[in-house]
Amino acid sequence: MKKLLLTSLAFVQSVILLAQEHIQFQKLTFSEAKELAKKENKLIFLDGFTSWCAPCKWMEGNVFSQPEVAEYFNSKFINTKFDCEVGEGVDIAKKYQIKSFPTYLFLDGQGTLIYRTQSRMEADLFLKQAQQANDPNYQIPNLRRQYDQGTRESNFLLRYIKVMEQTDNKATDNAKKALDSVASDEFLRSPNGWETIKMMAQRLDDRYGKFFESNKAYFKSIALATEFENKEIQLLRYAMYGYIRDNKADEFRKGLAYFEQSNKPEHKIEAAMYQVEWVAAHGTENEFVSLTDNLRKGLLKDEDEKLSFIARRNANAKGDVAKPAILKQCYILAKQAAELNPSSYSNQGTLADICIALKKKKEAIKAAEAARGLAELETSKIIKLADALLERAKAL
């Protein structure tokens, strides 16, 4: 009997321990959750999910079960969750404009939105979001009040934007304009300035892109290596298409070297795609055929999506059927892509379209029929496009 009692006690303790290592969601109606929040003087944490949402399931299994996350949420919030496509969850989703999943709301006992965040994230960021929800400096009503009272200091505006971009697009855009007018060079050369650069720099020739380029050494010294590289590459990618469009050969070659010299395979592939774009815009037919032939046999030999993209983009450049040599090469690329991955609607559709242009009726029908079958897994719009493609092939 004593042994049985000890075993039972150990089991109960293990269950309690397990419960403490996962966010404990209470089975409450929304009204009950608000009443309990008032009574315990806590915020409600509301997980808005759907049954089909993969990121929701990932968070449930990988983040909600982290001990530090569970401890904080279980001690600081009234934890609830609602399927936004079922029962009361439908009305909650409508009331709080939940349109992507997962969405996380932090509400007071009146149901007022205090903080909002969304999407899959790692445990440390998720915990930081929850801590900010409990910090008056990050709570939406307080931020709105300060903004409406005329607060326009740079650090405040940055904080306001980062909170409001999850909640109110119009308010965010207005605050970005306000920040643009008050952000001094001194502010930009600071940790919060780096946060502003990450958010606001879109092109190398805008104010923030230029400031980043002029102060790279400083930002590299204070930023996480991955964040610095991501911003550097984002700006360069945008610039590369401008160099191609404007025929700026020297700038293009310099940017190309950045990607070619990278030790990451995806960057080398990206460099190859830029080369194709350049040759298609400024090179000869023979140069295009030679380059793409080398790539399809080498760097891009297993890259069906890239081969199909090149074929699709150049077979009907600017709405006109390509010159015979280009069109023939696009056919070779498209056929290789379809052979590499015959289960891709895009690959089969591209091949069918090019075969139609080349009057290859039998092959066009075969690829179009394959595309039509694969379109069943796509949207109704894609199905209509596939039907039209098949009709065109049969009409040859």
N, C-alpha and C positions, 0 to 999 in steps of 0.2 A: 504493500500500500504506500509506504514511504517513497519507494522507488518510482511508483506511478505518479505520485504527487510532484516529485522533483522533475520528472519528465514533462508533466503537464505545465509546470511553472516555467521550465526552459522554453517550451514551445510558445507560451504566451509572451515571454520576454522577446523571443526572436521575432514574433509577429509585430510587437510594438516597435522593435528596432527597425524592422523592415518598413513599417509605416512612417517612421521618422526620416527615412532615407528616400522619400518621394513626396512631392507636393500632394497634400491631402485635400482633394476637391470635395466640398460638401454638397449633398443632394438637396439643394434649396431652390425654391422659386425665386425669381428676381426680386419680388417684394420681400420675401423672407430674408434674402441676402442683405437688402438695404436696411431692414430693421435690425439685423444682427450687427451690421457695420456701425449703426448709430449706438447700439448698446455697448459694443466693445471699443468704440472710438478708433476704428481701423478703416482702411480703404478696402474696397472689394477688388480682388484680382479676377478678371473675367477672361477666360480663354475662349475665343470665338473660333470654332473649328468646323470641319465637315467630315463626313465618314470616308470620303475618297481622297482627302488631302494628305499626300505623302510627307510633306514637311511637318505637318501636325503630328503624324505618327512618329517621325524622327525625333521631334522635341520631347514627346511623351517618353520615349525609350532611352534617350541619350542625355537629356538636360534636366527634365523634371525629376529624374532619379538621382541627380548629383546631391550628395549630402549637404554641401554648403548652400545649394539652391533651396533644397527642401527645408532646411532649418530656418532660412530667412523667410521664405514665403509662409511657412506654417506658423511662425511666430508674429509676423507683421500684417498679414492680410486675411480677409475672408475669401477663401479660394473657391471659385465656381467655374463651371464650364458649360457651354451651350452649343449644341449642334445648330448652326445657323440656317439649316434647311429643314429643321424639325421643330414643331411645337412653338414654345415661347421664344426659341432662338431666332425664328423668322422675324418676329417683331423687334427683337433686340438688334438684329442685323440692320433692319430698316431704320430704326431710331438713331443708331450710331454710325450709319453709312459704312458698314463692314462689307467690303467688296473683294477682298483678297484674304487668303488664309495661310497660316493662322494670323489672326489679329488679336492683340492683347490690350484690354482696356483696364484702367485703374480708375475706379469711381468712388465717390463719397456716398454717405448714407442717403443723400437726396437723389442719387443717380447722376450727379454732375460729373462730367469727364474731367479728370484731374491729370491724366497722362495717358499716352497711347503709343504703342509700338507694334511692329508686325514682322512676320517672316521668320524663317529658320535662322538661328544664331547659336554660337557657341555659349557654353555655360557662363563664362566670365562676363561676356557682353550682356547676356540675359539678366544676370545678377545686378550688373551696373544699371541697367534700365529700371529694375525694380527699386533700387536704392534712390535713383533720381525721382521716381514717382513719389517717394516719401520725403523728398527734399523740397521745401517751399520755393527755392530758387528755380526749380524746373517745373513747377506745377502750372498747368495751362491758365487757370483763372488768375493767378498772381502775375504771370507774364503778360497776359492780355491787359490787365489793369495798369501795369507799369508802362506798356507800350502806348495805351490810350492816353495816359497822362503826359506823354511826350518824351519818355526816356529813349535816347538815341545813342547811347555810348556804345562803342564798337564791341566790347566784350559781351554786353547785354544783348545786342542785336544778334550776335553769333549764336548765343544760347537760345534766344527766342526762335531763330530760324531752325535750328536743329530739332527743337521740340515741335514746332508748328508744321514742319514739312510732312509730318505723319498725320496731320489733322486738317489743315486749312491751306490749300494751295494759293489762294488769293492773298491771304495774310503773309504767307511766306514770300511771294513775289514782291510785295510791297516792302517787306523788311529787307530783302536783298538789295533793292534800289536804295533804301535808306543807308544800309551798310556801305554800299558802293560810294556814297557821297561823304562818308565820315571816316572811312578806313585810311589811316595815314600810313606812310611808309614805315614809320616806327612801329605801328601796330602790326603791320604785315611781317615785320622781322621779329616775330615772337612765336611762341608755341600756338597761341590762338590764331595768329596770323597764318600759320601753316594750315590750321584747320580751315581757315577761310580760303586759302589757295586751293586746297583739295576740293572744296565745294564750288568755288566760283571760276577757277581757271578752265576755260573750254578750248581756247586756241592759243597758239604761240604769239599771235598778234593782238590779243586783247590785253587789257591792263594787267590782269593777274598772271596771264601766261608770260608776258614780258618780264614781270617782276620775278617770277619763278626762274626764268632763264638768266636774269641778271644776278640772282642770289642763290644759284644752285649749291655752291659750296656750303653756305649757311644752312639751307634746308636739308641738305644731305647729312649735316652734322647733328641735326636735332630730330629728324624723322626716322620712323621705322624703315628699314631698307626696302621692304616690300611695298610700303606706301609711296616712298619716293620713286621707285621704279615704275609703279603703276601710273603715277601722275606724269612722269617723263614720257612714258610710252603712249599714254592717252593723247597728250598734246602732239607728239610726233606723228601719230597715226592720222590725226586730223590734217596735219600740215602736209603729209605725203600726197594726199589727193589734190591739194591745192598746187603743189609743185608739178604734178602731172598735168593738171588742167591748164596751168599757166606756162608750161614748158620751161620750168626753171631747172635746168639740167644739173648745175653745180649743187644746188640745195637738195635735189633729189638724190644724187649720188652720195652726198654726205649722210642723209637720212637712211638710205639703203644700207650703207656700211654699218650703221648701228645695229640693224637687225641681222645682217649677215655675220657679224662678229660675235653675236650672242652665243652662249653655250647651250641655249634652249632650242630643241628641235622645232618647236612651234614658231619661234621667231625666224628661223631660217626658211620655213615654209611661207611665212608671211612676206619675207623678202622676195621670194620667188613670185608671189602673187602681185607684188608691186611692180616687178620687172615686166610681167605680162601686161599689166595695165599701161606701163610706159611704152612698150613696144607697140601695143595696139593703138595707142594714141599718136605716136611720133615715128614709129619704125616702118619698115617695108613689109610686104607680104612674106617675103622669104625670111626675114628676121623673125616674124611671128611664128612661122611654121618651124623654123630651126629651134627657137627657144622652147616652144611648147612640146616639140618632139623630144628634146633632151630631158625636159622636166617629167614627161609622162613615162619615160624609161628610167628615170632616176629618182629625184627627190619626191615627186608626186605619184610615183608608180602605184602606191596603195591608197591614195587620197581620192576616193571616188567623188566626194562632195566638191572638192576643189576642181577636179577635172570637169565635172558637170557644170560648175559655175562658170569656168572659163569658156566652155562650149556655148552655154546659154547666152552669156553676155556678149560674145563676139559674133555669133551666127546671125543675130538681128541687131547689129549696132545701130543705135539711134532710129530704130524702127524700120530700117532698110535691110534687105537680105544682103549678107556679106558678099564680097568678091569671091569668085569660084575657088581660089586657092585657100582662102581663109575658111570658107564654108566646108570644104573637104576636110581640112584639118580639124574643124570643130566636130565634124562627124566622127572622126577617129577618136577624139577625146571623149565624146559622149558615149560612144560604143564601149570604150574601155571602162568608163564609169559604171555603165549598166551591167557589164560583165562582172565587175568587182562587187557590186551590190545591186542585184536584180530586184530586191525587195523595197527599193526606194522609189516612191512616186515621182520625185523630182528627177531622178536619173532616167526613168523610163519616159517620162513626159518630154524631157529635153531631147532624148534620142528620137522620139516620134516626131517632134516638131522639125528637127533638122532633116530627118528622112523625107518628110513632106516637101521641104524646100528643095531637096535633091531629087525628087520624084521617085524615090525608092518605095513604091507602094506596098509591096509585101512586107518589108521590114518595118515600114511606118505603121501598118495595121497591127503587126505583132506587138510592137512597143506601146502603141496606143491602147490596145486591149489590156496589156499588163498594167499600164497606168490607170486604166478605168477600174480594174479589179482592186488595185491598191488604194484608189480614191475612196472606197467604201470606209476606210479607216480615217478619212479626213472630214472636213466640213462639207456642208451642202454646196457651198460656193465652189469648192475644189471638184466636187462630183460633176457639177454643171460644166466646168472647164474641161474635165476629162471627157465628158460626152461630146462636147464640141470638137475636141481634138480627134476623137475617134471618127466622127463624121467627116472631118477634113481628110483624114487618111483614106477612108473608104471612097471618097469622091475623086481621088486622083485618077 
